Amino acid sequence: MEYEITIDDTPNVITYHFLPATIPHEQRIKVIEGYMERATAIQNARMRRARQENIISMIQSMIFPPVILLCIGVAIRWVFLGFRGTPQGQN
């Protein structure tokens, strides 16, 4: 069976379709259009999930280090104050 290679060159995407050469042109176009809709939906879902993961990771890396440093600083101050709730002389 012979196959014909069709190249679909849309913006940012180059897709190669391997279809039997015996299929009429109109039917090939329908097959390609159906494939492209599904492929585009899958790619968009993957990109959306990757963006969400990157945003969550970025927010975590922006919030957690300062909070951890603040907790360490408060703990060190507490130790230097002698494990009391308030400094001496402020009772």
KAQUIVEN-V52783 format. One record per residue. N is the residue number from 1. RES is the residue in one small letter. SS is DSSP state (H for helix, E for strand, C for the rest). PHI is phi in radians with two decimals (NA if undefined). OMEGA is omega in radians with two decimals (999 if undefined). Layout:
n/res/ss/phi/omega
N/RES/SS/PHI/OMEGA
N/RES/SS/PHI/OMEGA
//
This chain:
n/res/ss/phi/omega
1/m/C/NA/3.12
2/e/C/-1.54/3.09
3/y/E/-2.11/3.11
4/e/E/-2.00/3.14
5/i/E/-1.68/3.09
6/t/E/-1.99/-3.13
7/i/E/-1.90/3.10
8/d/E/-1.87/-3.05
9/d/E/-1.87/3.07
10/t/E/-1.64/-3.13
11/p/C/-0.99/3.08
12/n/C/1.19/-3.11
13/v/E/-2.44/2.99
14/i/E/-2.12/-3.08
15/t/E/-2.11/3.08
16/y/E/-1.84/3.13
17/h/E/-1.95/3.10
18/f/E/-1.85/-3.10
19/l/E/-2.11/3.09
20/p/E/-1.02/-3.11
21/a/C/-1.19/-3.09
22/t/C/-1.45/-3.13
23/i/C/-1.33/3.11
24/p/C/-1.09/-3.06
25/h/H/-1.02/-3.11
26/e/H/-1.07/3.13
27/q/H/-1.19/3.08
28/r/H/-1.05/3.14
29/i/H/-1.07/3.13
30/k/H/-1.11/3.13
31/v/H/-1.10/-3.13
32/i/H/-1.12/3.14
33/e/H/-1.08/3.11
34/g/H/-1.12/3.13
35/y/H/-1.16/-3.08
36/m/H/-1.11/3.11
37/e/H/-1.07/3.13
38/r/H/-1.15/-3.12
39/a/H/-1.11/3.12
40/t/H/-1.15/3.12
41/a/H/-1.10/3.12
42/i/H/-1.13/-3.14
43/q/H/-1.12/3.11
44/n/H/-1.11/3.11
45/a/H/-1.12/3.11
46/r/H/-1.12/-3.14
47/m/H/-1.14/3.12
48/r/H/-1.08/3.13
49/r/H/-1.12/3.12
50/a/H/-1.13/3.10
51/r/H/-1.10/3.13
52/q/H/-1.08/3.12
53/e/H/-1.10/3.13
54/n/H/-1.16/3.13
55/i/H/-1.14/3.12
56/i/H/-1.09/3.12
57/s/H/-1.10/3.13
58/m/H/-1.13/3.12
59/i/H/-1.12/3.11
60/q/H/-1.08/-3.12
61/s/H/-1.27/3.09
62/m/H/-1.51/-3.02
63/i/H/-1.67/-2.99
64/f/H/-1.14/-3.14
65/p/H/-1.03/3.10
66/p/H/-1.10/3.12
67/v/H/-1.14/3.13
68/i/H/-1.14/3.10
69/l/H/-1.11/3.09
70/l/H/-1.08/3.12
71/c/H/-1.08/3.11
72/i/H/-1.12/3.12
73/g/H/-1.10/3.11
74/v/H/-1.14/3.13
75/a/H/-1.13/3.12
76/i/H/-1.12/3.10
77/r/H/-1.08/3.14
78/w/H/-1.07/3.12
79/v/H/-1.13/-3.14
80/f/H/-1.12/3.10
81/l/C/-1.44/3.09
82/g/C/1.45/3.10
83/f/C/1.09/3.07
84/r/C/-1.71/3.13
85/g/C/-1.36/3.14
86/t/C/-2.29/3.09
87/p/C/-1.14/3.14
88/q/C/-1.13/3.10
89/g/C/1.55/3.13
90/q/C/-1.87/-3.13
91/n/C/-1.33/999
//
